[in-house]
Amino acid sequence: MSDTANCLFCAIISGKIPARILDQNAEVVVFLSLENHPLVVTRRHIADVFAMSAEQGAAVMNEAIKIAKAMRIGLAPDGIYLGQANGEAAGQEVSHYHLHLYPRWKDGRLPGTDEAAKDATFEALKKALAK
């Protein structure tokens, strides 16, 4: 079996598993994580940053900038933290390249993780992306 056959993110990208897709293009797909923050994921199965081309890296970062700007409008955080792990020792849980965009507020609050909170985040970000 190939890496893609058992890959959670490949299943989301192919539509086999439902997800809250925020944006997508030829290179990346952006969807909300289970923890209710955006993930920028390579459309093609790429295990980690070491297997990524410069062009793919640029596509990820271009999309991250677009999503961060939408987060600033839609969620009004005080800051946005970008996080990305490579390899199990670094904490990578899904072996498919993905970049987390975490909204952060000075008061320490975090986005809720219940379905209503995820729906609200999704709608706020889709509205901001439409502007």
C-alpha positions as CSV (number, residue, x, y, z in Angstrom):
1,M,0.0,0.0,0.0
2,S,1.2,3.5,-0.7
3,D,1.6,6.3,1.8
4,T,-1.5,7.9,0.4
5,A,-3.7,4.8,1.0
6,N,-3.7,5.3,4.8
7,C,-3.2,9.0,4.9
8,L,-5.9,11.0,6.8
9,F,-5.2,14.2,4.9
10,C,-5.2,12.5,1.5
11,A,-8.6,11.1,2.4
12,I,-9.8,14.6,3.3
13,I,-8.4,16.0,0.1
14,S,-10.0,13.3,-2.0
15,G,-13.4,13.9,-0.3
16,K,-13.5,10.5,1.3
17,I,-13.6,12.1,4.8
18,P,-15.7,15.3,5.2
19,A,-14.0,18.4,6.4
20,R,-14.5,22.2,6.6
21,I,-12.6,23.2,3.5
22,L,-11.8,26.9,3.7
23,D,-9.8,27.3,0.5
24,Q,-7.9,25.3,-2.1
25,N,-5.9,25.7,-5.3
26,A,-3.8,23.4,-7.5
27,E,-1.1,23.1,-4.8
28,V,-2.8,23.2,-1.4
29,V,-6.0,22.7,0.5
30,V,-6.9,24.5,3.7
31,F,-9.3,23.1,6.2
32,L,-10.1,23.4,9.9
33,S,-8.3,21.1,12.3
34,L,-10.2,19.1,15.0
35,E,-8.8,21.8,17.4
36,N,-10.6,24.5,15.3
37,H,-7.7,26.3,13.6
38,P,-6.7,26.3,9.9
39,L,-4.3,23.8,8.4
40,V,-2.5,24.5,5.1
41,V,-1.9,21.0,3.6
42,T,-0.1,20.1,0.4
43,R,-2.6,18.7,-2.1
44,R,0.0,16.1,-3.2
45,H,1.1,13.7,-0.5
46,I,4.5,15.1,0.7
47,A,5.6,13.6,4.0
48,D,7.5,16.6,5.4
49,V,9.5,19.7,4.6
50,F,12.5,17.6,3.6
51,A,10.5,16.1,0.6
52,M,9.2,19.5,-0.5
53,S,10.4,21.5,-3.4
54,A,11.0,25.3,-3.1
55,E,7.9,25.9,-5.4
56,Q,5.7,23.8,-3.1
57,G,7.0,25.6,-0.1
58,A,6.3,28.9,-1.7
59,A,2.7,27.8,-2.5
60,V,2.2,26.8,1.2
61,M,3.5,30.1,2.4
62,N,1.5,32.2,-0.1
63,E,-1.7,30.4,1.1
64,A,-0.7,30.8,4.8
65,I,-0.4,34.6,4.3
66,K,-3.8,34.6,2.6
67,I,-5.4,32.6,5.5
68,A,-3.6,34.6,8.2
69,K,-5.1,37.8,6.7
70,A,-8.5,36.3,6.7
71,M,-8.0,35.2,10.3
72,R,-7.1,38.7,11.3
73,I,-10.4,40.0,9.7
74,G,-12.7,37.1,10.7
75,L,-11.5,36.1,14.1
76,A,-9.7,39.3,15.3
77,P,-6.9,37.6,17.2
78,D,-4.2,39.6,18.9
79,G,-1.7,37.4,17.0
80,I,-1.3,34.3,14.9
81,Y,1.2,31.5,15.6
82,L,2.4,29.3,12.7
83,G,3.6,25.9,13.7
84,Q,4.9,23.0,11.6
85,A,6.6,19.7,12.7
86,N,8.8,17.3,10.7
87,G,9.1,13.7,11.9
88,E,7.7,11.8,14.9
89,A,10.4,13.1,17.2
90,A,9.3,16.7,16.4
91,G,5.7,15.9,17.1
92,Q,4.4,15.3,13.6
93,E,1.3,13.2,14.0
94,V,0.2,13.0,10.4
95,S,2.9,12.1,7.9
96,H,1.6,14.6,5.3
97,Y,3.0,18.1,5.2
98,H,0.8,20.6,7.0
99,L,1.2,24.0,8.5
100,H,-0.9,25.0,11.5
101,L,-2.2,28.6,11.9
102,Y,-3.2,29.2,15.5
103,P,-5.1,32.3,16.5
104,R,-3.9,33.8,19.8
105,W,-5.5,36.3,22.1
106,K,-3.7,38.2,24.9
107,D,-6.3,37.0,27.4
108,G,-5.2,33.4,26.7
109,R,-8.6,32.2,25.3
110,L,-8.6,29.6,22.6
111,P,-11.2,28.8,19.9
112,G,-13.8,26.3,21.2
113,T,-13.7,22.8,19.8
114,D,-17.3,21.9,19.8
115,E,-19.2,21.7,16.5
116,A,-20.9,25.1,17.0
117,A,-17.6,26.8,17.6
118,K,-16.1,25.1,14.5
119,D,-19.1,26.2,12.4
120,A,-18.7,29.8,13.6
121,T,-14.9,29.8,12.8
122,F,-15.6,28.3,9.4
123,E,-18.2,30.9,8.6
124,A,-16.2,33.8,9.8
125,L,-13.1,32.8,7.8
126,K,-15.1,32.0,4.6
127,K,-16.7,35.5,4.9
128,A,-13.3,37.1,5.4
129,L,-11.9,35.2,2.4
130,A,-14.7,36.4,0.2
131,K,-13.8,40.0,0.8
